[in-house]
Amino acid sequence: MKVYDELVARGLIAQVTNEEEIREMIDNGKATFYIGFDPTADSLHVGHFMALCLMKRLQMAGNKPIALIGGGTAMIGDPSGRTDMRSMMTKETIAHNCACFKKQMERFIEFGEGKAQMVNNADWLLDLNYIEVLRDVGACFSVNNMLRAECYKQRMEKGLSFLEFNYMIMQSYDFYYLYQHYGCNMQFGGNDQWSNMLGGTELIRRKLGKDAHAMTITLLLNSEGKKMGKTAKGAVWLDPNKTSPFDFFQYWRNVADEDVLKCIRMLTFLPLEQIDEMDKWEGSQLNTAKEILAYELTKLVHGEEEADKARAAAKALFAGGADDSDMPTTELTEAQLTDGSIAILDLMLACKLAPSKSEARRLVQQGGVFANDEKVASIDARFTAEQLKAGVKLRKGKKVYHKAVLA
């Protein structure tokens, strides 16, 4: 199966322009494509996962990825999929986040001469002259068409700032600039970016003539990818200091039955023939599929050694085993104890099992917190230094495990 057909078979393609030309370029390694990442945090999360895997697949087939870090567009903020305006970030914060992104991307993509490139749109957007943009770029956009775009329509009721209204123009200009200076002939993005991406394709054609070839393709990145990035209480990060390899493994181990094969197909590099066989699985076999998914993705992000540890720790816990050495652990100090003990609410905060005391209190009162496999019955529960030296195994709900020890 050729590369483009495999992308379709894996459920990655949502809509395209010029499909036959795109197919020919991708299959023959002729695509120089970009995917954008706005540095709104100091770590990528699993919502970016599909894009990273796609870049890896296409690079393996001889195509050249450009990872575009939105150091410039991040100063405006993408209104897509949002009901409020993004918080403004400083240049220093944006620069720090960009550096963190590059380090993480290097696990997926091979950068270097003739290989993948990483660029930052701050390098050209921040130097633009406002009048020049209005005359040379703004004249190519219809306000009526822009207001029909989904990314703006959903914000109109609550109010869309003029700042955010410019985001489509800036993203379109990115493609125009990359086309001229980097030979970028294709752009990929989530289906929430379709209007912005079409804007870039149209800008190239209007500025450089109808014969200019710029291809647009979208993935199921918003509906199937970005929703993966968020849990009820926050994001699942690729940075092991923010989401441990064990918690990362557990996140994928606990996907819904109806999603597991879809995730395996989209995100792993297992052969399609093997995945097609799994389509017949049901009942307890789906748990095996979830373990395969969790292991493959943990290995991809954190390496084989960490994936092995996470799998072993999960099996030990759920089989009732005693080996919890690879469970995420927080080491406490004597200074964190009061009169030789620590309250459950303070312990949960220290282990980052709750963002606040009020949330920790709610979890305990609702019966969702366990210590050493026993339900914590009261918010007044305390744990002594002796207990902590032996290790206190905490569980939040059915899926989140953590160990607290006294250093």
KOLGU-210460 format. One record per residue (C-alpha): residue in one letter; x, y, z; residue number from 1. Coordinates in nm, 2 decimals. Layout:
A, X, Y, Z, NUM
...
***
This chain:
M, 0.00, 0.00, 0.00, 1
K, 0.13, 0.34, -0.09, 2
V, 0.18, 0.62, 0.16, 3
Y, -0.13, 0.83, 0.08, 4
D, -0.36, 0.52, 0.07, 5
E, -0.22, 0.42, 0.41, 6
L, -0.30, 0.76, 0.55, 7
V, -0.66, 0.72, 0.43, 8
A, -0.68, 0.36, 0.56, 9
R, -0.56, 0.47, 0.90, 10
G, -0.84, 0.73, 0.91, 11
L, -0.61, 1.03, 0.91, 12
I, -0.75, 1.22, 0.61, 13
A, -1.05, 1.44, 0.66, 14
Q, -1.05, 1.66, 0.35, 15
V, -0.81, 1.77, 0.08, 16
T, -0.76, 2.00, -0.22, 17
N, -0.61, 1.86, -0.54, 18
E, -0.62, 1.50, -0.41, 19
E, -0.45, 1.34, -0.71, 20
E, -0.16, 1.58, -0.71, 21
I, -0.13, 1.54, -0.33, 22
R, -0.13, 1.17, -0.37, 23
E, 0.15, 1.18, -0.63, 24
M, 0.37, 1.41, -0.43, 25
I, 0.34, 1.22, -0.10, 26
D, 0.38, 0.88, -0.26, 27
N, 0.70, 1.00, -0.44, 28
G, 0.85, 1.19, -0.15, 29
K, 0.81, 1.53, -0.32, 30
A, 0.62, 1.70, -0.05, 31
T, 0.78, 1.97, 0.16, 32
F, 0.50, 2.02, 0.41, 33
Y, 0.45, 2.22, 0.73, 34
I, 0.24, 2.17, 1.04, 35
G, 0.20, 2.45, 1.29, 36
F, 0.23, 2.43, 1.67, 37
D, 0.14, 2.73, 1.88, 38
P, 0.37, 2.73, 2.20, 39
T, 0.09, 2.80, 2.45, 40
A, 0.26, 2.57, 2.71, 41
D, 0.61, 2.45, 2.79, 42
S, 0.53, 2.09, 2.67, 43
L, 0.35, 1.93, 2.39, 44
H, 0.05, 1.71, 2.49, 45
V, -0.12, 1.41, 2.34, 46
G, -0.34, 1.64, 2.13, 47
H, -0.03, 1.71, 1.92, 48
F, 0.04, 1.34, 1.90, 49
M, -0.13, 1.27, 1.57, 50
A, 0.05, 1.55, 1.40, 51
L, 0.39, 1.43, 1.52, 52
C, 0.32, 1.08, 1.41, 53
L, 0.21, 1.20, 1.07, 54
M, 0.53, 1.40, 1.03, 55
K, 0.73, 1.09, 1.12, 56
R, 0.54, 0.87, 0.87, 57
L, 0.58, 1.12, 0.59, 58
Q, 0.95, 1.17, 0.66, 59
M, 1.01, 0.80, 0.65, 60
A, 0.86, 0.81, 0.30, 61
G, 1.11, 1.07, 0.19, 62
N, 0.90, 1.38, 0.23, 63
K, 1.04, 1.69, 0.42, 64
P, 0.86, 1.82, 0.73, 65
I, 0.87, 2.18, 0.85, 66
A, 0.77, 2.21, 1.21, 67
L, 0.64, 2.57, 1.23, 68
I, 0.65, 2.71, 1.59, 69
G, 0.41, 2.99, 1.62, 70
G, 0.61, 3.23, 1.82, 71
G, 0.45, 3.52, 1.63, 72
T, 0.09, 3.39, 1.60, 73
A, 0.10, 3.29, 1.97, 74
M, 0.11, 3.67, 2.05, 75
I, -0.24, 3.69, 1.90, 76
G, -0.39, 3.36, 1.98, 77
D, -0.60, 3.12, 1.77, 78
P, -0.97, 3.16, 1.82, 79
S, -1.05, 2.82, 1.68, 80
G, -1.25, 2.60, 1.91, 81
R, -1.25, 2.86, 2.19, 82
T, -1.53, 3.05, 2.36, 83
D, -1.30, 3.31, 2.51, 84
M, -0.98, 3.50, 2.43, 85
R, -0.65, 3.34, 2.51, 86
S, -0.43, 3.49, 2.77, 87
M, -0.15, 3.70, 2.64, 88
M, 0.20, 3.56, 2.68, 89
T, 0.53, 3.75, 2.71, 90
K, 0.81, 3.70, 2.45, 91
E, 1.02, 3.53, 2.71, 92
T, 0.76, 3.27, 2.79, 93
I, 0.70, 3.21, 2.42, 94
A, 1.07, 3.16, 2.35, 95
H, 1.10, 2.92, 2.64, 96
N, 0.80, 2.71, 2.52, 97
C, 0.95, 2.70, 2.17, 98
A, 1.27, 2.56, 2.30, 99
C, 1.08, 2.29, 2.50, 100
F, 0.88, 2.19, 2.19, 101
K, 1.20, 2.14, 1.98, 102
K, 1.35, 1.91, 2.23, 103
Q, 1.04, 1.69, 2.24, 104
M, 0.99, 1.69, 1.86, 105
E, 1.34, 1.55, 1.82, 106
R, 1.21, 1.22, 1.95, 107
F, 0.98, 1.19, 1.65, 108
I, 1.14, 1.38, 1.37, 109
E, 1.50, 1.39, 1.24, 110
F, 1.62, 1.74, 1.20, 111
G, 1.92, 1.85, 1.00, 112
E, 2.06, 1.94, 0.66, 113
G, 1.82, 1.80, 0.39, 114
K, 1.59, 1.66, 0.66, 115
A, 1.33, 1.82, 0.88, 116
Q, 1.34, 2.19, 0.96, 117
M, 1.21, 2.39, 1.25, 118
V, 1.12, 2.75, 1.20, 119
N, 0.96, 3.02, 1.41, 120
N, 0.71, 3.25, 1.25, 121
A, 0.82, 3.53, 1.49, 122
D, 1.12, 3.56, 1.26, 123
W, 0.90, 3.71, 0.98, 124
L, 0.57, 3.81, 1.14, 125
L, 0.72, 4.04, 1.41, 126
D, 0.90, 4.25, 1.14, 127
L, 0.60, 4.31, 0.92, 128
N, 0.49, 4.67, 0.86, 129
Y, 0.12, 4.72, 0.94, 130
I, 0.05, 4.93, 0.63, 131
E, 0.23, 4.68, 0.41, 132
V, 0.03, 4.40, 0.55, 133
L, -0.30, 4.59, 0.49, 134
R, -0.20, 4.67, 0.13, 135
D, -0.03, 4.35, 0.02, 136
V, -0.21, 4.08, 0.22, 137
G, -0.53, 4.23, 0.36, 138
A, -0.65, 4.32, 0.02, 139
C, -0.66, 3.95, -0.07, 140
F, -0.91, 3.86, 0.20, 141
S, -1.29, 3.91, 0.19, 142
V, -1.43, 4.00, 0.53, 143
N, -1.76, 3.83, 0.43, 144
N, -1.58, 3.50, 0.36, 145
M, -1.38, 3.53, 0.68, 146
L, -1.70, 3.57, 0.89, 147
R, -1.84, 3.26, 0.74, 148
A, -1.55, 3.05, 0.87, 149
E, -1.64, 2.82, 1.16, 150
C, -1.34, 2.95, 1.37, 151
Y, -1.50, 3.29, 1.38, 152
K, -1.87, 3.21, 1.37, 153
Q, -1.87, 3.03, 1.70, 154
R, -1.70, 3.34, 1.87, 155
M, -1.93, 3.60, 1.72, 156
E, -2.20, 3.57, 1.99, 157
K, -1.96, 3.63, 2.28, 158
G, -1.75, 3.87, 2.10, 159
L, -1.45, 3.84, 1.87, 160
S, -1.17, 4.08, 1.91, 161
F, -1.00, 4.25, 1.62, 162
L, -0.68, 4.10, 1.75, 163
E, -0.81, 3.75, 1.70, 164
F, -0.97, 3.84, 1.37, 165
N, -0.62, 3.88, 1.23, 166
Y, -0.52, 3.53, 1.31, 167
M, -0.64, 3.38, 0.98, 168
I, -0.44, 3.64, 0.79, 169
M, -0.13, 3.57, 0.99, 170
Q, -0.16, 3.19, 0.94, 171
S, -0.22, 3.24, 0.57, 172
Y, 0.09, 3.46, 0.55, 173
D, 0.29, 3.18, 0.71, 174
F, 0.21, 2.94, 0.42, 175
Y, 0.29, 3.22, 0.17, 176
Y, 0.62, 3.29, 0.33, 177
L, 0.72, 2.93, 0.36, 178
Y, 0.62, 2.87, 0.00, 179
Q, 0.85, 3.15, -0.11, 180
H, 1.15, 3.09, 0.12, 181
Y, 1.15, 2.72, 0.20, 182
G, 0.99, 2.56, -0.10, 183
C, 0.69, 2.45, 0.11, 184
N, 0.43, 2.31, -0.12, 185
M, 0.18, 2.16, 0.12, 186
Q, 0.02, 2.23, 0.46, 187
F, -0.14, 1.99, 0.70, 188
G, -0.36, 2.08, 1.00, 189
G, -0.67, 1.98, 1.20, 190
N, -1.01, 2.01, 1.06, 191
D, -1.07, 2.31, 1.28, 192
Q, -0.80, 2.49, 1.07, 193
W, -0.96, 2.43, 0.73, 194
S, -1.07, 2.79, 0.67, 195
N, -0.73, 2.93, 0.78, 196
M, -0.55, 2.68, 0.55, 197
L, -0.77, 2.76, 0.25, 198
G, -0.68, 3.12, 0.32, 199
G, -0.31, 3.04, 0.28, 200
T, -0.36, 2.85, -0.04, 201
E, -0.57, 3.13, -0.19, 202
L, -0.32, 3.40, -0.08, 203
I, -0.04, 3.22, -0.27, 204
R, -0.25, 3.19, -0.58, 205
R, -0.36, 3.55, -0.57, 206
K, -0.01, 3.69, -0.51, 207
L, 0.19, 3.45, -0.73, 208
G, -0.06, 3.35, -1.00, 209
K, -0.30, 3.07, -1.06, 210
D, -0.02, 2.84, -1.17, 211
A, 0.13, 2.84, -0.82, 212
H, 0.09, 2.50, -0.67, 213
A, 0.01, 2.50, -0.30, 214
M, -0.17, 2.20, -0.15, 215
T, -0.40, 2.19, 0.15, 216
I, -0.49, 1.88, 0.34, 217
T, -0.66, 1.83, 0.68, 218
L, -0.65, 1.55, 0.93, 219
L, -0.91, 1.44, 1.19, 220
L, -0.68, 1.63, 1.43, 221
N, -0.95, 1.82, 1.61, 222
S, -1.22, 1.57, 1.65, 223
E, -0.99, 1.27, 1.71, 224
G, -0.66, 1.42, 1.81, 225
K, -0.71, 1.74, 2.01, 226
K, -0.98, 1.59, 2.23, 227
M, -0.72, 1.33, 2.33, 228
G, -0.51, 1.61, 2.48, 229
K, -0.75, 1.70, 2.76, 230
T, -0.88, 1.50, 3.05, 231
A, -1.14, 1.62, 3.30, 232
K, -0.87, 1.78, 3.51, 233
G, -0.60, 1.89, 3.27, 234
A, -0.37, 1.79, 2.99, 235
V, -0.17, 1.47, 2.93, 236
W, 0.17, 1.60, 2.86, 237
L, 0.46, 1.45, 2.66, 238
D, 0.71, 1.59, 2.92, 239
P, 0.78, 1.31, 3.17, 240
N, 0.81, 1.58, 3.45, 241
K, 0.45, 1.68, 3.39, 242
T, 0.30, 1.34, 3.31, 243
S, 0.50, 1.04, 3.42, 244
P, 0.56, 0.75, 3.18, 245
F, 0.34, 0.54, 3.41, 246
D, 0.05, 0.79, 3.40, 247
F, 0.10, 0.83, 3.03, 248
F, 0.07, 0.45, 2.99, 249
Q, -0.24, 0.44, 3.21, 250
Y, -0.40, 0.72, 3.01, 251
W, -0.39, 0.51, 2.69, 252
R, -0.46, 0.18, 2.88, 253
N, -0.79, 0.33, 2.99, 254
V, -0.93, 0.46, 2.66, 255
A, -1.29, 0.37, 2.58, 256
D, -1.35, 0.03, 2.41, 257
E, -1.49, 0.20, 2.11, 258
D, -1.18, 0.41, 2.06, 259
V, -0.90, 0.17, 2.11, 260
L, -0.87, 0.03, 1.76, 261
K, -0.92, 0.38, 1.62, 262
C, -0.62, 0.50, 1.83, 263
I, -0.41, 0.20, 1.73, 264
R, -0.48, 0.26, 1.37, 265
M, -0.41, 0.64, 1.38, 266
L, -0.12, 0.66, 1.62, 267
T, 0.09, 0.35, 1.62, 268
F, 0.32, 0.22, 1.35, 269
L, 0.19, -0.14, 1.37, 270
P, 0.12, -0.29, 1.03, 271
L, -0.23, -0.24, 0.91, 272
E, -0.27, -0.61, 0.85, 273
Q, -0.21, -0.67, 1.22, 274
I, -0.45, -0.40, 1.32, 275
D, -0.71, -0.54, 1.08, 276
E, -0.69, -0.87, 1.26, 277
M, -0.76, -0.68, 1.59, 278
D, -1.09, -0.55, 1.44, 279
K, -1.23, -0.89, 1.52, 280
W, -1.14, -0.87, 1.88, 281
E, -1.41, -0.82, 2.15, 282
G, -1.47, -0.86, 2.52, 283
S, -1.15, -0.93, 2.72, 284
Q, -0.94, -0.91, 2.40, 285
L, -1.00, -0.53, 2.39, 286
N, -0.80, -0.51, 2.71, 287
T, -0.51, -0.67, 2.53, 288
A, -0.56, -0.42, 2.25, 289
K, -0.55, -0.13, 2.51, 290
E, -0.22, -0.27, 2.66, 291
I, -0.07, -0.28, 2.31, 292
L, -0.18, 0.08, 2.24, 293
A, -0.04, 0.20, 2.58, 294
Y, 0.29, 0.02, 2.53, 295
E, 0.35, 0.13, 2.17, 296
L, 0.28, 0.49, 2.24, 297
T, 0.47, 0.50, 2.57, 298
K, 0.77, 0.35, 2.38, 299
L, 0.74, 0.61, 2.11, 300
V, 0.73, 0.90, 2.35, 301
H, 0.95, 0.78, 2.64, 302
G, 1.16, 0.50, 2.50, 303
E, 1.14, 0.12, 2.54, 304
E, 1.29, 0.10, 2.89, 305
E, 1.03, 0.34, 3.03, 306
A, 0.75, 0.16, 2.84, 307
D, 0.87, -0.18, 2.99, 308
K, 0.87, -0.03, 3.34, 309
A, 0.52, 0.12, 3.30, 310
R, 0.38, -0.20, 3.17, 311
A, 0.53, -0.40, 3.45, 312
A, 0.41, -0.16, 3.72, 313
A, 0.06, -0.16, 3.57, 314
K, 0.05, -0.54, 3.57, 315
A, 0.18, -0.56, 3.92, 316
L, -0.09, -0.32, 4.05, 317
F, -0.38, -0.47, 3.88, 318
A, -0.27, -0.83, 3.95, 319
G, -0.25, -0.74, 4.31, 320
G, 0.13, -0.77, 4.31, 321
A, 0.36, -0.60, 4.55, 322
D, 0.61, -0.45, 4.30, 323
D, 0.52, -0.08, 4.28, 324
S, 0.87, 0.04, 4.23, 325
D, 0.79, 0.20, 3.90, 326
M, 0.48, 0.38, 4.02, 327
P, 0.49, 0.76, 4.01, 328
T, 0.64, 0.86, 4.35, 329
T, 0.66, 1.18, 4.55, 330
E, 0.93, 1.21, 4.82, 331
L, 0.83, 1.41, 5.12, 332
T, 1.06, 1.58, 5.37, 333
E, 1.03, 1.61, 5.74, 334
A, 0.96, 1.98, 5.69, 335
Q, 0.63, 1.89, 5.52, 336
L, 0.50, 1.71, 5.83, 337
T, 0.33, 1.86, 6.13, 338
D, 0.39, 1.69, 6.46, 339
G, 0.52, 1.39, 6.27, 340
S, 0.23, 1.34, 6.03, 341
I, 0.06, 1.49, 5.73, 342
A, -0.31, 1.54, 5.65, 343
I, -0.47, 1.36, 5.35, 344
L, -0.56, 1.69, 5.18, 345
D, -0.20, 1.82, 5.21, 346
L, -0.07, 1.48, 5.10, 347
M, -0.29, 1.49, 4.79, 348
L, -0.16, 1.84, 4.70, 349
A, 0.20, 1.74, 4.76, 350
C, 0.15, 1.44, 4.52, 351
K, -0.04, 1.66, 4.27, 352
L, -0.34, 1.45, 4.29, 353
A, -0.56, 1.76, 4.32, 354
P, -0.51, 2.12, 4.22, 355
S, -0.65, 2.26, 4.54, 356
K, -0.76, 2.17, 4.89, 357
S, -1.12, 2.22, 4.80, 358
E, -1.09, 1.97, 4.51, 359
A, -0.90, 1.72, 4.74, 360
R, -1.18, 1.76, 5.00, 361
R, -1.45, 1.69, 4.74, 362
L, -1.27, 1.38, 4.61, 363
V, -1.23, 1.24, 4.97, 364
Q, -1.59, 1.32, 5.06, 365
Q, -1.72, 1.15, 4.75, 366
G, -1.53, 0.83, 4.84, 367
G, -1.28, 0.86, 4.55, 368
V, -0.95, 0.84, 4.74, 369
F, -0.78, 0.52, 4.86, 370
A, -0.47, 0.47, 5.07, 371
N, -0.30, 0.13, 5.07, 372
D, -0.62, -0.01, 4.90, 373
E, -0.85, 0.12, 5.18, 374
K, -1.10, 0.40, 5.12, 375
V, -1.01, 0.73, 5.30, 376
A, -1.32, 0.78, 5.51, 377
S, -1.25, 1.13, 5.64, 378
I, -1.09, 1.45, 5.53, 379
D, -0.92, 1.45, 5.88, 380
A, -0.72, 1.14, 5.80, 381
R, -0.35, 1.17, 5.87, 382
F, -0.04, 0.96, 5.78, 383
T, 0.26, 0.93, 6.02, 384
A, 0.62, 0.94, 5.94, 385
E, 0.65, 0.57, 6.00, 386
Q, 0.37, 0.50, 5.74, 387
L, 0.54, 0.73, 5.49, 388
K, 0.88, 0.57, 5.54, 389
A, 0.71, 0.24, 5.44, 390
G, 0.54, 0.41, 5.15, 391
V, 0.17, 0.51, 5.12, 392
K, 0.01, 0.40, 4.80, 393
L, -0.26, 0.64, 4.70, 394
R, -0.53, 0.59, 4.44, 395
K, -0.76, 0.85, 4.30, 396
G, -1.07, 0.70, 4.14, 397
K, -1.01, 0.38, 3.96, 398
K, -0.72, 0.47, 3.74, 399
V, -0.47, 0.72, 3.90, 400
Y, -0.20, 0.57, 4.13, 401
H, 0.07, 0.75, 4.32, 402
K, 0.31, 0.66, 4.60, 403
A, 0.42, 0.89, 4.88, 404
V, 0.74, 0.82, 5.07, 405
L, 0.94, 1.01, 5.34, 406
A, 1.29, 1.07, 5.21, 407
***
